[in-house]
Amino acid sequence: MARQDRDYRGGGRRGGGGRGGRRKKVCRFCAAPRENIIDYKNVPLLKRYLDDEWQIRKARQTGTCRKHQAQLASAIKRAREIALLPFVPE
């Protein structure tokens, strides 16, 4: 079978065609600083950064920068202290 006959995408094990592999995740707090304010009272926003075991997701998974990941962690811890978020799953 010739190379033109088969479906050749390239990319190898990185997935996707083209060079470079995956696109880097962008911190949503840096992208829109006015819309996304990290606050311990904003429970729906904080729940997005917790996994099914109620642990804080890593910055690698969410794409947040180091500065905003630290702010998120302290806001989640503060919300847990005043019982807006649980410490453990039910």
mmCIF file as gemmi writes it, N, C-alpha and C atoms, coordinates in Angstrom:
data_model
loop_
_atom_site.group_PDB
_atom_site.id
_atom_site.type_symbol
_atom_site.label_atom_id
_atom_site.label_alt_id
_atom_site.label_comp_id
_atom_site.label_asym_id
_atom_site.label_entity_id
_atom_site.label_seq_id
_atom_site.pdbx_PDB_ins_code
_atom_site.Cartn_x
_atom_site.Cartn_y
_atom_site.Cartn_z
_atom_site.occupancy
_atom_site.B_iso_or_equiv
_atom_site.pdbx_formal_charge
_atom_site.auth_seq_id
_atom_site.auth_asym_id
_atom_site.pdbx_PDB_model_num
ATOM 1 N N . MET Axp A 1 ? 0.847 -1.176 0 1 0 ? 1 A 1
ATOM 2 C CA . MET Axp A 1 ? 0 0 0 1 0 ? 1 A 1
ATOM 3 C C . MET Axp A 1 ? 0.894 1.241 0 1 0 ? 1 A 1
ATOM 4 N N . ALA Axp A 2 ? 0.627 2.138 -0.882 1 0 ? 2 A 1
ATOM 5 C CA . ALA Axp A 2 ? 1.435 3.342 -0.997 1 0 ? 2 A 1
ATOM 6 C C . ALA Axp A 2 ? 1.044 4.343 0.086 1 0 ? 2 A 1
ATOM 7 N N . ARG Axp A 3 ? 1.936 5.262 0.347 1 0 ? 3 A 1
ATOM 8 C CA . ARG Axp A 3 ? 1.704 6.255 1.39 1 0 ? 3 A 1
ATOM 9 C C . ARG Axp A 3 ? 0.493 7.139 1.083 1 0 ? 3 A 1
ATOM 10 N N . GLN Axp A 4 ? 0.214 7.414 -0.176 1 0 ? 4 A 1
ATOM 11 C CA . GLN Axp A 4 ? -0.908 8.268 -0.532 1 0 ? 4 A 1
ATOM 12 C C . GLN Axp A 4 ? -2.241 7.565 -0.319 1 0 ? 4 A 1
ATOM 13 N N . ASP Axp A 5 ? -2.252 6.242 -0.344 1 0 ? 5 A 1
ATOM 14 C CA . ASP Axp A 5 ? -3.499 5.497 -0.254 1 0 ? 5 A 1
ATOM 15 C C . ASP Axp A 5 ? -4.049 5.409 1.168 1 0 ? 5 A 1
ATOM 16 N N . ARG Axp A 6 ? -3.192 5.381 2.157 1 0 ? 6 A 1
ATOM 17 C CA . ARG Axp A 6 ? -3.694 5.233 3.513 1 0 ? 6 A 1
ATOM 18 C C . ARG Axp A 6 ? -3.851 6.589 4.205 1 0 ? 6 A 1
ATOM 19 N N . ASP Axp A 7 ? -4.633 6.576 5.228 1 0 ? 7 A 1
ATOM 20 C CA . ASP Axp A 7 ? -4.903 7.799 5.992 1 0 ? 7 A 1
ATOM 21 C C . ASP Axp A 7 ? -3.716 8.058 6.917 1 0 ? 7 A 1
ATOM 22 N N . TYR Axp A 8 ? -2.912 9.033 6.601 1 0 ? 8 A 1
ATOM 23 C CA . TYR Axp A 8 ? -1.724 9.326 7.38 1 0 ? 8 A 1
ATOM 24 C C . TYR Axp A 8 ? -1.888 10.686 8.04 1 0 ? 8 A 1
ATOM 25 N N . ARG Axp A 9 ? -1.924 10.689 9.355 1 0 ? 9 A 1
ATOM 26 C CA . ARG Axp A 9 ? -2.114 11.946 10.081 1 0 ? 9 A 1
ATOM 27 C C . ARG Axp A 9 ? -0.825 12.502 10.638 1 0 ? 9 A 1
ATOM 28 N N . GLY Axp A 10 ? 0.097 11.654 10.963 1 0 ? 10 A 1
ATOM 29 C CA . GLY Axp A 10 ? 1.334 12.133 11.569 1 0 ? 10 A 1
ATOM 30 C C . GLY Axp A 10 ? 1.144 12.441 13.037 1 0 ? 10 A 1
ATOM 31 N N . GLY Axp A 11 ? 2.132 13.041 13.627 1 0 ? 11 A 1
ATOM 32 C CA . GLY Axp A 11 ? 2.012 13.432 15.019 1 0 ? 11 A 1
ATOM 33 C C . GLY Axp A 11 ? 2.543 12.405 15.99 1 0 ? 11 A 1
ATOM 34 N N . GLY Axp A 12 ? 2.576 11.137 15.596 1 0 ? 12 A 1
ATOM 35 C CA . GLY Axp A 12 ? 3.119 10.11 16.469 1 0 ? 12 A 1
ATOM 36 C C . GLY Axp A 12 ? 2.283 9.886 17.706 1 0 ? 12 A 1
ATOM 37 N N . ARG Axp A 13 ? 2.941 9.647 18.831 1 0 ? 13 A 1
ATOM 38 C CA . ARG Axp A 13 ? 2.191 9.324 20.042 1 0 ? 13 A 1
ATOM 39 C C . ARG Axp A 13 ? 1.681 10.541 20.777 1 0 ? 13 A 1
ATOM 40 N N . ARG Axp A 14 ? 2.037 11.72 20.363 1 0 ? 14 A 1
ATOM 41 C CA . ARG Axp A 14 ? 1.525 12.919 21.028 1 0 ? 14 A 1
ATOM 42 C C . ARG Axp A 14 ? 0.055 13.157 20.705 1 0 ? 14 A 1
ATOM 43 N N . GLY Axp A 15 ? -0.395 12.635 19.613 1 0 ? 15 A 1
ATOM 44 C CA . GLY Axp A 15 ? -1.796 12.783 19.254 1 0 ? 15 A 1
ATOM 45 C C . GLY Axp A 15 ? -2.026 14.059 18.471 1 0 ? 15 A 1
ATOM 46 N N . GLY Axp A 16 ? -2.907 13.989 17.542 1 0 ? 16 A 1
ATOM 47 C CA . GLY Axp A 16 ? -3.22 15.152 16.734 1 0 ? 16 A 1
ATOM 48 C C . GLY Axp A 16 ? -2.213 15.343 15.624 1 0 ? 16 A 1
ATOM 49 N N . GLY Axp A 17 ? -2.627 15.995 14.592 1 0 ? 17 A 1
ATOM 50 C CA . GLY Axp A 17 ? -1.729 16.232 13.477 1 0 ? 17 A 1
ATOM 51 C C . GLY Axp A 17 ? -0.909 17.481 13.689 1 0 ? 17 A 1
ATOM 52 N N . GLY Axp A 18 ? 0.172 17.572 13.012 1 0 ? 18 A 1
ATOM 53 C CA . GLY Axp A 18 ? 0.991 18.772 13.101 1 0 ? 18 A 1
ATOM 54 C C . GLY Axp A 18 ? 2.096 18.644 14.117 1 0 ? 18 A 1
ATOM 55 N N . ARG Axp A 19 ? 2.74 19.741 14.346 1 0 ? 19 A 1
ATOM 56 C CA . ARG Axp A 19 ? 3.892 19.745 15.246 1 0 ? 19 A 1
ATOM 57 C C . ARG Axp A 19 ? 3.537 20.332 16.6 1 0 ? 19 A 1
ATOM 58 N N . GLY Axp A 20 ? 4.307 19.957 17.598 1 0 ? 20 A 1
ATOM 59 C CA . GLY Axp A 20 ? 4.194 20.59 18.902 1 0 ? 20 A 1
ATOM 60 C C . GLY Axp A 20 ? 3.308 19.88 19.897 1 0 ? 20 A 1
ATOM 61 N N . GLY Axp A 21 ? 2.412 19.024 19.477 1 0 ? 21 A 1
ATOM 62 C CA . GLY Axp A 21 ? 1.574 18.315 20.427 1 0 ? 21 A 1
ATOM 63 C C . GLY Axp A 21 ? 0.448 19.17 20.951 1 0 ? 21 A 1
ATOM 64 N N . ARG Axp A 22 ? 0.219 19.118 22.255 1 0 ? 22 A 1
ATOM 65 C CA . ARG Axp A 22 ? -0.92 19.799 22.855 1 0 ? 22 A 1
ATOM 66 C C . ARG Axp A 22 ? -0.673 21.291 23.024 1 0 ? 22 A 1
ATOM 67 N N . ARG Axp A 23 ? -1.765 22.015 23.068 1 0 ? 23 A 1
ATOM 68 C CA . ARG Axp A 23 ? -1.687 23.444 23.309 1 0 ? 23 A 1
ATOM 69 C C . ARG Axp A 23 ? -1.661 23.68 24.809 1 0 ? 23 A 1
ATOM 70 N N . LYS Axp A 24 ? -0.895 24.645 25.252 1 0 ? 24 A 1
ATOM 71 C CA . LYS Axp A 24 ? -0.775 24.925 26.678 1 0 ? 24 A 1
ATOM 72 C C . LYS Axp A 24 ? -2.078 25.507 27.208 1 0 ? 24 A 1
ATOM 73 N N . LYS Axp A 25 ? -2.478 25.07 28.397 1 0 ? 25 A 1
ATOM 74 C CA . LYS Axp A 25 ? -3.696 25.582 29.008 1 0 ? 25 A 1
ATOM 75 C C . LYS Axp A 25 ? -3.457 27.006 29.496 1 0 ? 25 A 1
ATOM 76 N N . VAL Axp A 26 ? -4.476 27.812 29.412 1 0 ? 26 A 1
ATOM 77 C CA . VAL Axp A 26 ? -4.384 29.212 29.813 1 0 ? 26 A 1
ATOM 78 C C . VAL Axp A 26 ? -5.135 29.391 31.122 1 0 ? 26 A 1
ATOM 79 N N . CYS Axp A 27 ? -4.542 30.129 32.037 1 0 ? 27 A 1
ATOM 80 C CA . CYS Axp A 27 ? -5.196 30.415 33.317 1 0 ? 27 A 1
ATOM 81 C C . CYS Axp A 27 ? -6.412 31.298 33.062 1 0 ? 27 A 1
ATOM 82 N N . ARG Axp A 28 ? -7.591 30.841 33.477 1 0 ? 28 A 1
ATOM 83 C CA . ARG Axp A 28 ? -8.8 31.612 33.201 1 0 ? 28 A 1
ATOM 84 C C . ARG Axp A 28 ? -8.882 32.871 34.063 1 0 ? 28 A 1
ATOM 85 N N . PHE Axp A 29 ? -8.165 32.902 35.16 1 0 ? 29 A 1
ATOM 86 C CA . PHE Axp A 29 ? -8.167 34.085 36.012 1 0 ? 29 A 1
ATOM 87 C C . PHE Axp A 29 ? -7.28 35.18 35.429 1 0 ? 29 A 1
ATOM 88 N N . CYS Axp A 30 ? -6.205 34.78 34.749 1 0 ? 30 A 1
ATOM 89 C CA . CYS Axp A 30 ? -5.349 35.761 34.077 1 0 ? 30 A 1
ATOM 90 C C . CYS Axp A 30 ? -6.005 36.266 32.799 1 0 ? 30 A 1
ATOM 91 N N . ALA Axp A 31 ? -6.773 35.399 32.125 1 0 ? 31 A 1
ATOM 92 C CA . ALA Axp A 31 ? -7.399 35.768 30.857 1 0 ? 31 A 1
ATOM 93 C C . ALA Axp A 31 ? -8.515 36.793 31.059 1 0 ? 31 A 1
ATOM 94 N N . ALA Axp A 32 ? -9.32 36.636 32.094 1 0 ? 32 A 1
ATOM 95 C CA . ALA Axp A 32 ? -10.422 37.562 32.368 1 0 ? 32 A 1
ATOM 96 C C . ALA Axp A 32 ? -10.399 37.927 33.847 1 0 ? 32 A 1
ATOM 97 N N . PRO Axp A 33 ? -9.533 38.864 34.244 1 0 ? 33 A 1
ATOM 98 C CA . PRO Axp A 33 ? -9.371 39.144 35.678 1 0 ? 33 A 1
ATOM 99 C C . PRO Axp A 33 ? -10.597 39.782 36.341 1 0 ? 33 A 1
ATOM 100 N N . ARG Axp A 34 ? -11.393 40.521 35.603 1 0 ? 34 A 1
ATOM 101 C CA . ARG Axp A 34 ? -12.562 41.182 36.208 1 0 ? 34 A 1
ATOM 102 C C . ARG Axp A 34 ? -13.718 40.217 36.449 1 0 ? 34 A 1
ATOM 103 N N . GLU Axp A 35 ? -13.876 39.235 35.564 1 0 ? 35 A 1
ATOM 104 C CA . GLU Axp A 35 ? -15.019 38.329 35.653 1 0 ? 35 A 1
ATOM 105 C C . GLU Axp A 35 ? -14.835 37.255 36.716 1 0 ? 35 A 1
ATOM 106 N N . ASN Axp A 36 ? -13.628 36.75 36.839 1 0 ? 36 A 1
ATOM 107 C CA . ASN Axp A 36 ? -13.37 35.626 37.736 1 0 ? 36 A 1
ATOM 108 C C . ASN Axp A 36 ? -12.583 36.101 38.949 1 0 ? 36 A 1
ATOM 109 N N . ILE Axp A 37 ? -13.292 36.448 39.987 1 0 ? 37 A 1
ATOM 110 C CA . ILE Axp A 37 ? -12.636 36.885 41.218 1 0 ? 37 A 1
ATOM 111 C C . ILE Axp A 37 ? -12.681 35.728 42.205 1 0 ? 37 A 1
ATOM 112 N N . ILE Axp A 38 ? -11.527 35.375 42.723 1 0 ? 38 A 1
ATOM 113 C CA . ILE Axp A 38 ? -11.442 34.254 43.666 1 0 ? 38 A 1
ATOM 114 C C . ILE Axp A 38 ? -11.861 34.753 45.037 1 0 ? 38 A 1
ATOM 115 N N . ASP Axp A 39 ? -12.94 34.161 45.554 1 0 ? 39 A 1
ATOM 116 C CA . ASP Axp A 39 ? -13.467 34.548 46.853 1 0 ? 39 A 1
ATOM 117 C C . ASP Axp A 39 ? -13.982 33.299 47.553 1 0 ? 39 A 1
ATOM 118 N N . TYR Axp A 40 ? -13.807 33.202 48.843 1 0 ? 40 A 1
ATOM 119 C CA . TYR Axp A 40 ? -14.226 32.015 49.568 1 0 ? 40 A 1
ATOM 120 C C . TYR Axp A 40 ? -15.738 31.869 49.599 1 0 ? 40 A 1
ATOM 121 N N . LYS Axp A 41 ? -16.488 32.954 49.33 1 0 ? 41 A 1
ATOM 122 C CA . LYS Axp A 41 ? -17.949 32.9 49.327 1 0 ? 41 A 1
ATOM 123 C C . LYS Axp A 41 ? -18.522 32.417 47.998 1 0 ? 41 A 1
ATOM 124 N N . ASN Axp A 42 ? -17.691 32.371 46.966 1 0 ? 42 A 1
ATOM 125 C CA . ASN Axp A 42 ? -18.132 31.934 45.646 1 0 ? 42 A 1
ATOM 126 C C . ASN Axp A 42 ? -17.995 30.409 45.547 1 0 ? 42 A 1
ATOM 127 N N . VAL Axp A 43 ? -18.943 29.693 46.147 1 0 ? 43 A 1
ATOM 128 C CA . VAL Axp A 43 ? -18.868 28.24 46.264 1 0 ? 43 A 1
ATOM 129 C C . VAL Axp A 43 ? -18.945 27.532 44.908 1 0 ? 43 A 1
ATOM 130 N N . PRO Axp A 44 ? -19.81 27.937 43.966 1 0 ? 44 A 1
ATOM 131 C CA . PRO Axp A 44 ? -19.832 27.234 42.675 1 0 ? 44 A 1
ATOM 132 C C . PRO Axp A 44 ? -18.496 27.301 41.928 1 0 ? 44 A 1
ATOM 133 N N . LEU Axp A 45 ? -17.8 28.408 42.03 1 0 ? 45 A 1
ATOM 134 C CA . LEU Axp A 45 ? -16.492 28.527 41.39 1 0 ? 45 A 1
ATOM 135 C C . LEU Axp A 45 ? -15.481 27.609 42.069 1 0 ? 45 A 1
ATOM 136 N N . LEU Axp A 46 ? -15.513 27.553 43.379 1 0 ? 46 A 1
ATOM 137 C CA . LEU Axp A 46 ? -14.557 26.727 44.111 1 0 ? 46 A 1
ATOM 138 C C . LEU Axp A 46 ? -14.806 25.237 43.892 1 0 ? 46 A 1
ATOM 139 N N . LYS Axp A 47 ? -16.072 24.845 43.704 1 0 ? 47 A 1
ATOM 140 C CA . LYS Axp A 47 ? -16.393 23.434 43.486 1 0 ? 47 A 1
ATOM 141 C C . LYS Axp A 47 ? -15.811 22.916 42.181 1 0 ? 47 A 1
ATOM 142 N N . ARG Axp A 48 ? -15.62 23.797 41.198 1 0 ? 48 A 1
ATOM 143 C CA . ARG Axp A 48 ? -15.034 23.387 39.926 1 0 ? 48 A 1
ATOM 144 C C . ARG Axp A 48 ? -13.592 22.93 40.08 1 0 ? 48 A 1
ATOM 145 N N . TYR Axp A 49 ? -12.939 23.376 41.125 1 0 ? 49 A 1
ATOM 146 C CA . TYR Axp A 49 ? -11.533 23.05 41.339 1 0 ? 49 A 1
ATOM 147 C C . TYR Axp A 49 ? -11.343 21.959 42.382 1 0 ? 49 A 1
ATOM 148 N N . LEU Axp A 50 ? -12.409 21.224 42.684 1 0 ? 50 A 1
ATOM 149 C CA . LEU Axp A 50 ? -12.348 20.075 43.577 1 0 ? 50 A 1
ATOM 150 C C . LEU Axp A 50 ? -12.718 18.83 42.786 1 0 ? 50 A 1
ATOM 151 N N . ASP Axp A 51 ? -12.056 17.71 43.062 1 0 ? 51 A 1
ATOM 152 C CA . ASP Axp A 51 ? -12.394 16.48 42.359 1 0 ? 51 A 1
ATOM 153 C C . ASP Axp A 51 ? -13.495 15.733 43.104 1 0 ? 51 A 1
ATOM 154 N N . ASP Axp A 52 ? -13.797 14.517 42.678 1 0 ? 52 A 1
ATOM 155 C CA . ASP Axp A 52 ? -14.888 13.762 43.286 1 0 ? 52 A 1
ATOM 156 C C . ASP Axp A 52 ? -14.591 13.313 44.713 1 0 ? 52 A 1
ATOM 157 N N . GLU Axp A 53 ? -13.328 13.341 45.112 1 0 ? 53 A 1
ATOM 158 C CA . GLU Axp A 53 ? -12.949 13.037 46.49 1 0 ? 53 A 1
ATOM 159 C C . GLU Axp A 53 ? -12.861 14.303 47.337 1 0 ? 53 A 1
ATOM 160 N N . TRP Axp A 54 ? -13.267 15.431 46.801 1 0 ? 54 A 1
ATOM 161 C CA . TRP Axp A 54 ? -13.236 16.751 47.432 1 0 ? 54 A 1
ATOM 162 C C . TRP Axp A 54 ? -11.816 17.224 47.728 1 0 ? 54 A 1
ATOM 163 N N . GLN Axp A 55 ? -10.851 16.761 46.943 1 0 ? 55 A 1
ATOM 164 C CA . GLN Axp A 55 ? -9.484 17.242 47.069 1 0 ? 55 A 1
ATOM 165 C C . GLN Axp A 55 ? -9.255 18.344 46.039 1 0 ? 55 A 1
ATOM 166 N N . ILE Axp A 56 ? -8.359 19.251 46.337 1 0 ? 56 A 1
ATOM 167 C CA . ILE Axp A 56 ? -8.052 20.349 45.427 1 0 ? 56 A 1
ATOM 168 C C . ILE Axp A 56 ? -7.309 19.789 44.222 1 0 ? 56 A 1
ATOM 169 N N . ARG Axp A 57 ? -7.801 20.123 43.032 1 0 ? 57 A 1
ATOM 170 C CA . ARG Axp A 57 ? -7.138 19.647 41.812 1 0 ? 57 A 1
ATOM 171 C C . ARG Axp A 57 ? -5.81 20.346 41.62 1 0 ? 57 A 1
ATOM 172 N N . LYS Axp A 58 ? -4.897 19.658 40.967 1 0 ? 58 A 1
ATOM 173 C CA . LYS Axp A 58 ? -3.573 20.212 40.71 1 0 ? 58 A 1
ATOM 174 C C . LYS Axp A 58 ? -3.642 21.271 39.625 1 0 ? 58 A 1
ATOM 175 N N . ALA Axp A 59 ? -2.696 22.183 39.64 1 0 ? 59 A 1
ATOM 176 C CA . ALA Axp A 59 ? -2.642 23.236 38.625 1 0 ? 59 A 1
ATOM 177 C C . ALA Axp A 59 ? -2.409 22.645 37.244 1 0 ? 59 A 1
ATOM 178 N N . ARG Axp A 60 ? -1.725 21.524 37.185 1 0 ? 60 A 1
ATOM 179 C CA . ARG Axp A 60 ? -1.503 20.832 35.922 1 0 ? 60 A 1
ATOM 180 C C . ARG Axp A 60 ? -2.817 20.414 35.277 1 0 ? 60 A 1
ATOM 181 N N . GLN Axp A 61 ? -3.783 20 36.091 1 0 ? 61 A 1
ATOM 182 C CA . GLN Axp A 61 ? -5.073 19.543 35.582 1 0 ? 61 A 1
ATOM 183 C C . GLN Axp A 61 ? -5.972 20.7 35.186 1 0 ? 61 A 1
ATOM 184 N N . THR Axp A 62 ? -5.957 21.769 35.972 1 0 ? 62 A 1
ATOM 185 C CA . THR Axp A 62 ? -6.882 22.874 35.731 1 0 ? 62 A 1
ATOM 186 C C . THR Axp A 62 ? -6.317 23.943 34.816 1 0 ? 62 A 1
ATOM 187 N N . GLY Axp A 63 ? -5.003 24.053 34.752 1 0 ? 63 A 1
ATOM 188 C CA . GLY Axp A 63 ? -4.39 25.056 33.891 1 0 ? 63 A 1
ATOM 189 C C . GLY Axp A 63 ? -4.223 26.416 34.549 1 0 ? 63 A 1
ATOM 190 N N . THR Axp A 64 ? -4.405 26.506 35.851 1 0 ? 64 A 1
ATOM 191 C CA . THR Axp A 64 ? -4.232 27.786 36.529 1 0 ? 64 A 1
ATOM 192 C C . THR Axp A 64 ? -2.755 28.06 36.77 1 0 ? 64 A 1
ATOM 193 N N . CYS Axp A 65 ? -2.412 29.335 36.84 1 0 ? 65 A 1
ATOM 194 C CA . CYS Axp A 65 ? -1.021 29.705 37.097 1 0 ? 65 A 1
ATOM 195 C C . CYS Axp A 65 ? -0.724 29.539 38.594 1 0 ? 65 A 1
ATOM 196 N N . ARG Axp A 66 ? 0.532 29.681 38.946 1 0 ? 66 A 1
ATOM 197 C CA . ARG Axp A 66 ? 0.962 29.438 40.327 1 0 ? 66 A 1
ATOM 198 C C . ARG Axp A 66 ? 0.327 30.424 41.301 1 0 ? 66 A 1
ATOM 199 N N . LYS Axp A 67 ? 0.246 31.672 40.886 1 0 ? 67 A 1
ATOM 200 C CA . LYS Axp A 67 ? -0.32 32.713 41.756 1 0 ? 67 A 1
ATOM 201 C C . LYS Axp A 67 ? -1.792 32.439 42.065 1 0 ? 67 A 1
ATOM 202 N N . HIS Axp A 68 ? -2.569 32.143 41.029 1 0 ? 68 A 1
ATOM 203 C CA . HIS Axp A 68 ? -3.999 31.919 41.226 1 0 ? 68 A 1
ATOM 204 C C . HIS Axp A 68 ? -4.285 30.558 41.849 1 0 ? 68 A 1
ATOM 205 N N . GLN Axp A 69 ? -3.412 29.576 41.637 1 0 ? 69 A 1
ATOM 206 C CA . GLN Axp A 69 ? -3.589 28.283 42.301 1 0 ? 69 A 1
ATOM 207 C C . GLN Axp A 69 ? -3.444 28.444 43.809 1 0 ? 69 A 1
ATOM 208 N N . ALA Axp A 70 ? -2.508 29.27 44.252 1 0 ? 70 A 1
ATOM 209 C CA . ALA Axp A 70 ? -2.336 29.523 45.685 1 0 ? 70 A 1
ATOM 210 C C . ALA Axp A 70 ? -3.546 30.263 46.255 1 0 ? 70 A 1
ATOM 211 N N . GLN Axp A 71 ? -4.086 31.213 45.505 1 0 ? 71 A 1
ATOM 212 C CA . GLN Axp A 71 ? -5.281 31.936 45.958 1 0 ? 71 A 1
ATOM 213 C C . GLN Axp A 71 ? -6.49 31.005 46.038 1 0 ? 71 A 1
ATOM 214 N N . LEU Axp A 72 ? -6.608 30.104 45.047 1 0 ? 72 A 1
ATOM 215 C CA . LEU Axp A 72 ? -7.702 29.133 45.064 1 0 ? 72 A 1
ATOM 216 C C . LEU Axp A 72 ? -7.596 28.209 46.272 1 0 ? 72 A 1
ATOM 217 N N . ALA Axp A 73 ? -6.4 27.727 46.543 1 0 ? 73 A 1
ATOM 218 C CA . ALA Axp A 73 ? -6.209 26.81 47.663 1 0 ? 73 A 1
ATOM 219 C C . ALA Axp A 73 ? -6.565 27.47 48.989 1 0 ? 73 A 1
ATOM 220 N N . SER Axp A 74 ? -6.149 28.709 49.174 1 0 ? 74 A 1
ATOM 221 C CA . SER Axp A 74 ? -6.469 29.384 50.441 1 0 ? 74 A 1
ATOM 222 C C . SER Axp A 74 ? -7.959 29.703 50.537 1 0 ? 74 A 1
ATOM 223 N N . ALA Axp A 75 ? -8.614 30.018 49.409 1 0 ? 75 A 1
ATOM 224 C CA . ALA Axp A 75 ? -10.054 30.282 49.431 1 0 ? 75 A 1
ATOM 225 C C . ALA Axp A 75 ? -10.835 29.007 49.739 1 0 ? 75 A 1
ATOM 226 N N . ILE Axp A 76 ? -10.393 27.878 49.19 1 0 ? 76 A 1
ATOM 227 C CA . ILE Axp A 76 ? -11.064 26.597 49.465 1 0 ? 76 A 1
ATOM 228 C C . ILE Axp A 76 ? -10.882 26.216 50.924 1 0 ? 76 A 1
ATOM 229 N N . LYS Axp A 77 ? -9.688 26.412 51.455 1 0 ? 77 A 1
ATOM 230 C CA . LYS Axp A 77 ? -9.44 26.1 52.863 1 0 ? 77 A 1
ATOM 231 C C . LYS Axp A 77 ? -10.252 26.988 53.788 1 0 ? 77 A 1
ATOM 232 N N . ARG Axp A 78 ? -10.378 28.246 53.438 1 0 ? 78 A 1
ATOM 233 C CA . ARG Axp A 78 ? -11.179 29.169 54.239 1 0 ? 78 A 1
ATOM 234 C C . ARG Axp A 78 ? -12.655 28.798 54.185 1 0 ? 78 A 1
ATOM 235 N N . ALA Axp A 79 ? -13.148 28.412 52.996 1 0 ? 79 A 1
ATOM 236 C CA . ALA Axp A 79 ? -14.554 28.01 52.86 1 0 ? 79 A 1
ATOM 237 C C . ALA Axp A 79 ? -14.832 26.733 53.635 1 0 ? 79 A 1
ATOM 238 N N . ARG Axp A 80 ? -13.848 25.849 53.739 1 0 ? 80 A 1
ATOM 239 C CA . ARG Axp A 80 ? -14.02 24.635 54.526 1 0 ? 80 A 1
ATOM 240 C C . ARG Axp A 80 ? -14.091 24.954 56.014 1 0 ? 80 A 1
ATOM 241 N N . GLU Axp A 81 ? -13.312 25.914 56.453 1 0 ? 81 A 1
ATOM 242 C CA . GLU Axp A 81 ? -13.295 26.267 57.878 1 0 ? 81 A 1
ATOM 243 C C . GLU Axp A 81 ? -14.638 26.821 58.35 1 0 ? 81 A 1
ATOM 244 N N . ILE Axp A 82 ? -15.317 27.578 57.49 1 0 ? 82 A 1
ATOM 245 C CA . ILE Axp A 82 ? -16.605 28.139 57.912 1 0 ? 82 A 1
ATOM 246 C C . ILE Axp A 82 ? -17.784 27.326 57.381 1 0 ? 82 A 1
ATOM 247 N N . ALA Axp A 83 ? -17.502 26.085 56.963 1 0 ? 83 A 1
ATOM 248 C CA . ALA Axp A 83 ? -18.506 25.079 56.59 1 0 ? 83 A 1
ATOM 249 C C . ALA Axp A 83 ? -19.299 25.429 55.342 1 0 ? 83 A 1
ATOM 250 N N . LEU Axp A 84 ? -18.707 26.127 54.404 1 0 ? 84 A 1
ATOM 251 C CA . LEU Axp A 84 ? -19.358 26.312 53.104 1 0 ? 84 A 1
ATOM 252 C C . LEU Axp A 84 ? -19.06 25.134 52.184 1 0 ? 84 A 1
ATOM 253 N N . LEU Axp A 85 ? -17.912 24.486 52.386 1 0 ? 85 A 1
ATOM 254 C CA . LEU Axp A 85 ? -17.517 23.295 51.638 1 0 ? 85 A 1
ATOM 255 C C . LEU Axp A 85 ? -17.167 22.199 52.631 1 0 ? 85 A 1
ATOM 256 N N . PRO Axp A 86 ? -17.462 20.94 52.281 1 0 ? 86 A 1
ATOM 257 C CA . PRO Axp A 86 ? -17.105 19.841 53.194 1 0 ? 86 A 1
ATOM 258 C C . PRO Axp A 86 ? -15.628 19.483 53.085 1 0 ? 86 A 1
ATOM 259 N N . PHE Axp A 87 ? -15.115 18.885 54.129 1 0 ? 87 A 1
ATOM 260 C CA . PHE Axp A 87 ? -13.738 18.4 54.118 1 0 ? 87 A 1
ATOM 261 C C . PHE Axp A 87 ? -13.64 17.059 53.395 1 0 ? 87 A 1
ATOM 262 N N . VAL Axp A 88 ? -14.647 16.197 53.592 1 0 ? 88 A 1
ATOM 263 C CA . VAL Axp A 88 ? -14.64 14.853 53.025 1 0 ? 88 A 1
ATOM 264 C C . VAL Axp A 88 ? -15.945 14.599 52.296 1 0 ? 88 A 1
ATOM 265 N N . PRO Axp A 89 ? -15.961 13.638 51.332 1 0 ? 89 A 1
ATOM 266 C CA . PRO Axp A 89 ? -17.216 13.303 50.654 1 0 ? 89 A 1
ATOM 267 C C . PRO Axp A 89 ? -18.175 12.596 51.599 1 0 ? 89 A 1
ATOM 268 N N . GLU Axp A 90 ? -19.44 12.687 51.31 1 0 ? 90 A 1
ATOM 269 C CA . GLU Axp A 90 ? -20.451 12.064 52.167 1 0 ? 90 A 1
ATOM 270 C C . GLU Axp A 90 ? -20.601 10.59 51.884 1 0 ? 90 A 1
